[in-house]
Amino acid sequence: MRLSTKGRFAVTAMIDVGLRQQAGPVSLSDIASRHQISMSYLEQLFSKLRHEGLVESTRGPGGGYTLTRAAGAISVADIIAAVEDNTREAEAQEQARSSDDSCALMTAELWASLNAKLLAHMQSISLHSLVEEQRARGVKVEGPAHKRGIYKRPDAQPKVVAPNSVFALGSLMLAGR
């Protein structure tokens, strides 16, 4: 299993979605602004996460992404496997097995064992535990964003009495004496 920035950003974004799950769908623009991650990069990551069935999208105003299953049922290994391209890793392992390179053969078991332990450790960490860890650290989660709809009336402005002509201004000034 490869560990890269792509996996790190995917885990960060999924924690963000998990923290805000109760408030409804989380938009990518909100995640991008909170974590300084490019919108196009997040779109690529969430496309892969959606394809793997970890998140679902809601379109339209107030739309965004939500988890498809409970945060306790999603592991860090699931998230990383969804966004990482593991075909190169499999090809490298196959090449190491088929080659006559003695160095590759001598260390192949070491790397396979290390990879298995890393995978087992990441499978033992759930998204729910990461979300709860962030809450325990005091991460503040703002309430749901109040988005104005088309038919929402603006708040009433206090009325200011102002003269509408020169004569009304003059009478207002004379009344103040």
C-alpha positions in Angstrom: 0.0 0.0 0.0 1.4 3.4 -1.0 1.2 6.4 1.3 1.3 9.7 -0.5 -0.1 13.2 -0.2 -3.2 12.0 -2.1 -4.0 9.6 0.6 -3.3 12.2 3.3 -5.6 14.7 1.7 -8.3 12.1 1.2 -8.2 11.1 4.9 -8.3 14.8 6.0 -11.3 15.5 3.7 -13.1 12.4 5.0 -12.6 13.5 8.6 -14.0 16.9 7.7 -17.1 15.2 6.1 -17.4 13.0 9.2 -17.2 15.9 11.6 -20.0 17.8 9.7 -22.2 14.7 8.8 -25.0 15.8 11.1 -25.4 19.2 9.5 -26.0 17.7 6.0 -24.0 17.6 2.8 -20.5 19.2 2.9 -19.5 21.1 -0.1 -16.1 20.8 -1.6 -15.6 24.5 -1.6 -16.0 24.5 2.2 -13.5 21.7 2.6 -11.0 23.5 0.2 -11.2 26.7 2.1 -10.8 25.0 5.5 -7.8 22.9 4.6 -6.2 24.9 1.7 -6.6 22.1 -0.8 -7.2 22.8 -4.5 -10.9 22.4 -5.6 -9.9 20.5 -8.7 -7.7 18.1 -6.6 -10.6 17.5 -4.2 -13.0 16.9 -7.2 -10.6 14.1 -8.4 -10.3 12.6 -4.9 -14.1 12.6 -4.3 -14.8 11.2 -7.7 -12.7 8.2 -6.7 -14.2 8.0 -3.2 -17.7 8.1 -4.8 -16.8 5.4 -7.3 -15.7 3.2 -4.4 -18.9 3.8 -2.5 -17.5 5.7 0.5 -19.4 9.0 -0.2 -22.4 10.1 -2.1 -23.1 13.4 -3.7 -26.1 15.7 -3.6 -26.5 18.3 -6.3 -28.0 21.7 -6.2 -28.1 24.5 -3.6 -27.1 23.1 -0.3 -25.6 20.1 -1.9 -22.3 18.4 -1.2 -21.0 15.1 0.0 -22.1 12.7 2.7 -20.8 9.4 4.0 -22.6 6.4 2.5 -22.2 4.3 5.6 -21.5 4.8 9.3 -18.1 6.3 10.0 -17.2 3.3 12.2 -17.6 1.0 9.1 -15.0 3.0 7.1 -11.3 2.4 7.8 -8.3 4.5 6.8 -7.2 1.6 4.6 -10.5 1.9 2.7 -10.0 5.6 2.1 -6.4 5.3 1.0 -7.1 2.2 -1.3 -9.9 4.2 -2.9 -7.6 7.1 -4.0 -4.3 5.4 -4.6 -3.4 3.7 -7.8 -2.2 0.3 -6.7 -1.6 -1.2 -10.1 2.0 0.0 -10.2 2.7 -1.6 -6.8 1.3 -4.9 -8.0 3.3 -4.8 -11.2 6.5 -4.0 -9.2 5.9 -7.0 -6.9 5.3 -9.3 -9.9 8.4 -8.0 -11.6 10.5 -8.7 -8.4 9.2 -12.2 -8.2 9.9 -13.0 -11.9 13.3 -11.3 -12.1 16.6 -13.0 -11.3 17.8 -10.0 -9.3 19.0 -11.5 -6.0 18.7 -8.2 -4.1 15.0 -8.0 -5.0 14.4 -11.6 -4.1 16.2 -11.2 -0.7 14.1 -8.3 0.4 10.8 -9.2 -1.2 9.6 -11.0 1.9 10.6 -8.1 4.1 8.6 -5.6 2.1 5.6 -7.9 1.8 5.6 -8.4 5.5 5.9 -4.7 6.2 3.1 -3.9 3.7 0.9 -6.5 5.4 1.5 -5.0 8.9 0.9 -1.5 7.6 -2.4 -2.6 5.9 -3.5 -4.4 9.1 -2.8 -1.3 11.2 -4.7 1.1 8.8 -7.6 -1.3 8.7 -7.8 -1.2 12.5 -8.3 2.6 12.5 -11.9 3.7 11.7 -13.0 7.1 10.4 -15.2 7.3 13.5 -12.2 7.1 15.9 -10.4 9.8 13.9 -13.5 12.1 14.1 -13.9 11.5 17.8 -10.2 12.2 18.3 -10.7 15.6 16.6 -13.7 16.4 18.7 -11.7 15.5 21.9 -9.0 17.9 20.8 -11.6 20.7 20.7 -12.1 21.1 17.0 -15.0 23.5 16.5 -17.7 22.5 14.0 -19.8 25.5 12.9 -23.5 25.0 12.5 -25.2 24.5 9.2 -24.6 27.3 6.7 -27.7 29.5 6.2 -28.0 29.8 2.5 -30.5 32.2 1.1 -33.0 30.9 -1.3 -34.6 32.7 -4.2 -37.8 33.5 -2.3 -36.2 34.5 1.0 -37.1 38.1 2.0 -34.2 40.3 3.1 -34.2 41.4 6.7 -36.2 44.6 7.2 -34.1 47.7 7.3 -34.9 50.4 9.8 -36.8 53.3 8.2 -35.1 56.6 8.1 -37.3 59.6 7.7 -35.6 62.0 5.2 -37.1 65.0 3.5 -38.0 64.4 -0.1 -37.9 68.0 -1.2 -36.2 71.4 -0.5 -39.4 72.7 1.1 -39.7 69.6 3.5 -36.0 70.1 4.4 -36.7 73.8 5.2 -39.7 73.0 7.3 -37.8 70.3 9.1 -35.0 72.7 9.9 -37.4 75.4 11.1 -39.2 72.9 13.3 -36.0 72.1 15.1 -35.5 75.7 16.3 
